[in-house]
Amino acid sequence: MFESLSERLTRTLERLRGSGRLTENNIRDAVRDVRMALLEADVALPVVKLFTEQVRTRALGQEVLKSLTPGQVFIKIVHDELTAVMSGAATGLDLGVRPPAVIMLVGLQGAGKTTTAAKLARYLQTREHKKVALVSTDVYRPAAREQLRKLAAEIAAVCIEPKAPDPVGIARGALLEAGKQMCDVLIVDTAGRLHVDAEMMQEARQLQQALSPVETLFTLDAMIGQDAAISAAAFGSQLALTGIVLTKADGDARGGVVLSAKQVTGAPIKFLGVGEKAAALEVFHPERMAARILGMGDVVSLVEDAQQQVDHAKAAKLADKLKKGKGFDLEDFRDQLQQMLGMGGIEAMLGRLPGAGRLQETAKAGFNDRDMRRQIAIINSMTPRERRRPEIINGSRRRRIALGSGTQVQEVNRLLKQFDQLSRVMKQMAGKGMAHMLHNLKGRMPPGFPGR
């Protein structure tokens, strides 16, 4: 999402990093470049003015001028101000009330409220260990209730469907039923419109009064550019919002809405929707997002995701298998590929490492998510015996596997070659230990690789 903005800011800041000292002239030039980058990224004009003025004022202060590394201090100022404009610190959900705690989702039609309701339910079930119920108060679009019912079944959440003719009646019935079923949280998916109107706002206010939700979250589509600021301002002025869920943050939006949302609504961004799957919801950390925008990466979030997404039972089984010298087979390889895709794929993982832009370009040119899916298809076309004993895969078997997976024999050959190389590395890891392997690999890494 931030590819263009990150590239512009990184280029500007790299020029300053090499400066022996900062002057009013080069600070003015840098601030002008930052302003242009933010405007091109669809950041709201009032936010751009406030941000650049704060950066300019701090940059001209003694903090920078007396520093031995003024360029680096300027980068820290930009990072701090980016963090501040996005609300400062991460803010979690306030669930410290007598259950069921009510979370109400509001927003325009198509912003992703129903999908977000399911994602949020899954998050609360897996991360917070809460029993969650879902209800749709959308009486205008029957497909919304059907969609929520299916999504609830997928994540094993309670879906409540009271028999009432109006949204407030449905909401009150759902609250009573959630209490009877001993649910900790009730998530209310409200109706949306194609644009903000008085009728929708009145209905949302009535629901707020009837339910007294602990959280009223505004779902905001990251893809709608400058219109996001307009709709956010309208909801923020009419409803007591406690937070924002930014949806479709995995798309090719320019990213300005992330920097504008807090300033426009007064409510902090609490979550990011980063895909279609129920697990594709991230807690929003302003300081980590600021680092990602500036090309510094977000390794902490990557590690946290790995802890949540990786199948620890399979990982322990593989470690025990290698320790006993049983070897690494194609079923193990497929499991690793599937877990990487579960974490968002190679490009998403590389996007959280320092120098993300260059790393992602390398991934696109070389091994990428599409290649991983093709490799999984190739492995799935093999028999269980072939997956356990790849050495038996001869020419005729390779042709059959290629035909079954819709690929070419050359791709099957390439997969087997890559697997052979990886299995050798895994044997060495099992025999010599990870620390010894990393020490050897470090000396073979190309210049400029992190850690070299």
N, C-alpha and C positions, 0 to 999 in steps of 0.2 A: 504493500500500500504506500509506503513512504519512499519508494525507489528514487523517484525524481527529486523529491525534497532532500532526501539524504545525500544524493550525489551533489546537488548544488551547495548545500551547507558544508559538506566535507571538503569540497574543492576550495571554498572560501576560507575555511578555517586552516587548511593546510598551508595556504599562502601566509597566514599570520604566524603559524607555528614556527616557520623558519626565520621570522623577523628578529633581529637582535634587540630591537626596542619598538615600542608602539608609540605612534604620534597621533595627534588629532586627525591628521589627514588619512592615515591608513585605517584608523578606527572608523572614521566617517565612511570610507569606501567599503569596509567590511559590513558595517551596519546597513548600508544601502543594498549590498548584495543579499544580505539576510532578508531584508524587507521584500525584495523582488522574489526571492525563493518562496517566502510565505504566501505572497499574493498569488503566485502561480499555482500554489498547492491548495487554493480555495479557502485559505484562512480568512475569517471575517475581518473586514477592515479595522473596526475598533480594537480588535485583539492584536492585529499587526502593529498598530500605532502604539498601544500600551507596551507591548513586548519590546519593540525596537527602542523605545524611549528608556525603558528600564535597563536594557543592555548598554546603550550609549552612556547613560549616567554612571553606571557602575564601572564601565571600561575606562572612562576618563578620570576615575578616582585614583587615590593613592594605592589602592589594592593592586592595580595592574602596573602603574608607572614605576613603582619601587620594586617590582618583582624581578628576580633573576631570569625567569622564564615567562615573559609577558604573554607570548602567544598561547601557552598552555593555560595561563590564568584566564585569558579571554574565552577559551573553549569551555572552561569550568563555569564561567559566568553564563554563557549561552545555555549550557546544560542545566544550571540551576534555574534559570528563567523559564526554560521549556517545562521543567518539572513543576514550577509554581503555577504557570498558566494552565496546566492540566490538573490542578487541584492540590499539588504538594505531596501528600502521602496517600498510600492505598487505603481505601475505606471499605470495610466489609459490610455484610448485611447485619442489620440490627434485629436479632431474633430473641432478645431478652425479655419476652413477655409470656403471659400464661398461654399455653398452646390451645388451639392452633394459631400460630402467627400468620397473618395474612400478607401476602405479597401480591400487589396489583400491577399488571402490565398494561401500559397505555401506549398509543402511537398510531401512526397512519396505516392504512391498509397496504399490505405488501412490505412492511418494514421487517417482518419476521417475528411477530409477537408469539404466534402459536408454536413455532419451532423453538423460540427462546424459552417459552414456558417449560417445554420438555427438557431442554438442555439444563435449565436452572434446577429442575426437579432432580435430574440425574446427578448434578453437582452436589446438591444438598444430601442426596442419599449416599453417594460414594465418599465424599470428602467430610461432610458434617454428621453422617450417620443418622439422618432424620427420616421419619416416615412422612412422605409427602403426598398430598392430594391435589388434583388438578380439576379445574372447572372452566368451561367457556360460557361467557354471558353474551355471546354474539348470537342474537336472535334473527339476524338479517341474512347470515350466510351459513346455511346448514353444513356446507363442506368444512367449515372451521371446526365444528363440534366433532365431525367424523374424523378429521385429521388429528385432533387432540386425543380422541379415543385410541386411535392406532398408535400414536406416539407414546401414550401412557402405557399401553400394553408392551411395547418394545423395551421400555426401561423398568417395567414392573412397578409402576406407580399407580395409586388409586385414582380413578377417573370418576367424578361425581356428576350425575346428570339429573338434577331436580326437575320435577314437572311443575313449571311455573311459566306464565305467559310473558313476563317482563324481566329485564336484566337484574333489577334490584331483588325481585322475588327469587330468581335463580341463585343469586349470590348469597342471600340469607339462608336459603335451604341448604346450599353447599356448606356454609359455615357450621350449621347445626350437624349435618351428616359427618363432616370432618371431625368434629368433637366426639361424636358417638363412636367413630372408628379409631379414636385415640391417635389422630394424626398430629404431628408436630407443626406442620406447615401446610397452608392452603394457598396455592398459586392461582390467581384469577386472571384468565385471558379475556380481555375486553374487546369489544367491536372497534373496528377502525373505519376510516373513510378515505377516499382518494385525496381529500384535502381537508384542512381544518374548517369545521363549521360549528355554529352555536349549539346545534342539537347534540353533536358528539360530546362537546365539552360539558354540557349540562348533565348528560348521562354519566359521564366520568365523575363529576362532582357528587352526584347522587350516590354512586357506588362508594366513593370515598367516605361519605357521611354514614352510609349503612354499615360498612365493614370496618372502619377505622384501621386501615392497613398500617403495619409497621414500616413497610416499604412500598412506595409508589415509583416504579421504575419505568422510565421512558425509553422505548426501543427506537433507536435512530439508525436509519439506513446510511452507511458510510458512502454509498455510491451516488447520492443525489446532490453532491457538491454544495454550492451556495444556498440552495433551497433548504438544506439541512438547518442552517442557522435560522431561517424564517420559521420553519415548523417548530424547532426547539424553543424559540422565543415565545411562540404562541402557546405551547403547552406549559412552559415555565411560568407564564403570566397568569394562567387560568387554574393550574393545579399545584398542590404542594408536593412537588417532586422531591424524592430523596436520593435519586441516582439515575444513571443512564446506562443502558446496555447498547453498545455500538455493534450493529450487525453487519455482516458481509465485509468484515475487516480483512478478509483474505483476498478480496478482489483487487482490481487495478485502480481503485479510487486514489485521488491525489493526497488524501490524508488530512486535509485542512480541518475537517469536522472534528477530529480528535483534539486539535488545539483550540477550537472555537467553543466546543460544547459547554464546558464549565463556565466560561465567561458569559455566555448567552443565557443559560438557564439558571445558573447559581447552584446547580446540582453536579456532583462529581461523577465521572465515568467509573462504573464499578466492574463491568465485565465487557469482554470483547467476544463476539461470535466470529469464529475463524474457519467455518466450514459448515457442511450440511449435516454431518453426523451428530448424534446426541452428545458425544464426548468433546465436540469442537467448541468449547467455551473456556475462555481464559480469564482469570482474575486480572484486573487492570492495575498495573503498578506504574505510576507516573514517572518515577525516577528511572525505571528500567526502559520505559518507552522512549524517554529522552535520550538515553544511551543508544538505543537502536536507531533513532532518527539521525544521530551524529555518527553512525557507523562504528560504535564501540561494542555492539553486540549485547546479548542478554543471556549469558551462560547460566545464570542462576535459574531463570525460568525453564531453560532447556533441561537442566538437571531435575527440577521439580516435575516436569512433564514425564521424564524418563522413569522417575520413581513411581508415578501413577500408572503409566501406560504399559510398562514392561511386565510381562508375565513372570513373576518372581519364582513360581514353582518350576516353570520351564527352564529359567536361567539356572536355578540350583541343580536341576536334573542334568543340564548340559555340562555344568562345571564338574559334577560328580562323574559323568561319563568320560570327560577328557582326563580327569585325574586317574581314572582306572585304565586309561590307554585304549579306550574303545573306538576313538576316532570321531571325527566330525562328518556327518553325512548330509545328503541333499535335503532331507526333511528338516534337519537343524538349520540349514542355510535358508530354506523357505520360511521358517519361523522368524529368523532374524529380519528378513525382508518385510514380512508382514508387520512386525512390530515397528519397524522404521516408518512404514506407511501409516500405521496407527498414530504415530507422533507427528503426522502432517507431511511426511515425505522428506526427501533430501533437501529440496529447496527451502522448505519451512525451517528445517533444522539448521541449515547453513545461514539462513536469515538472522539467526540469533547469535552468530559468531562474529567476532571483530572482523571488519573488512568484508561485511556480508555481500555487498554489491558485486565485488570481484569474484567471490566464492560462488555466488549464484550463477554468474555468467559462465563460470567454468563448468558448473553442474549442467547447465542447459546445453553446452557444447559437447559434454562428455556423457557420463552416466547420470540419468535423471529418473524421476518418478515413473515415467512411461516405460523406461527400460526395466525398472523393477517389476512392474506389473506383467510385462512380457516374460520375464524370467520366472515369475511365480506360475504363469500359465504353462511354460515349458516343463517345470518340475511337476505340476499337477498332471501332465500328460504321460508321465512315467509310471511304471508299475511300482508297488511298494518295494519289491526286490531291487529294482533299478535305483530307487532313491537311497536304499541302504547300501548298495554295492555298485557305485557308478562305474567301476572298472569293467563291468560286463557290457556296458553300452557300446556296441559295435556299430558299423556303418548302417546296417539294415534297421537297427533299433533307432538310430538317430533320425533316419528318414521317417519312421513311423511317429516318433515324438514330435518332429517338426510339423507333420501333417495334422496331428491331433491338436496341436497348440496354435495352428494357423501362422506358423513362423517358417523361416528358412533353415536349412541344415546348418548354414554358417552361424546362425544365432545360437543353435544348440551347441555347436562346437565352441563358440565363444563363452557360453555359460559354463561348460565343463572345464574349460581352461581357467576361468576365473575361480571356479570352485576348487580346482586343484591347487592353485596358488594360495587361496584362503585356508584350505585344510592344512597345508604345510605350516602356515603361520600359527594356526590353532594348536598344532602339535608342539611347535616350539614354545608357545605360551604355557602349555601344560607341562612341558619338560623343564623349562628354564625359569618360568615365572614371569609375570607381567613386567616387573621393574627392569629385569634384564633385557626384555624385548624392547621396551621403550627406549632404553639407553642405546641399543643398536640402531633402532629406527631413526633416532634423532640425528645421528651422523649422516643418514642417507637423505634427509629431507632437503628440498631445494632452498636456496637462499630466500629469506623473507618469510618463510613459513613460521607461524607462531611457535615459540619455544626453541627455535634454532639460533 
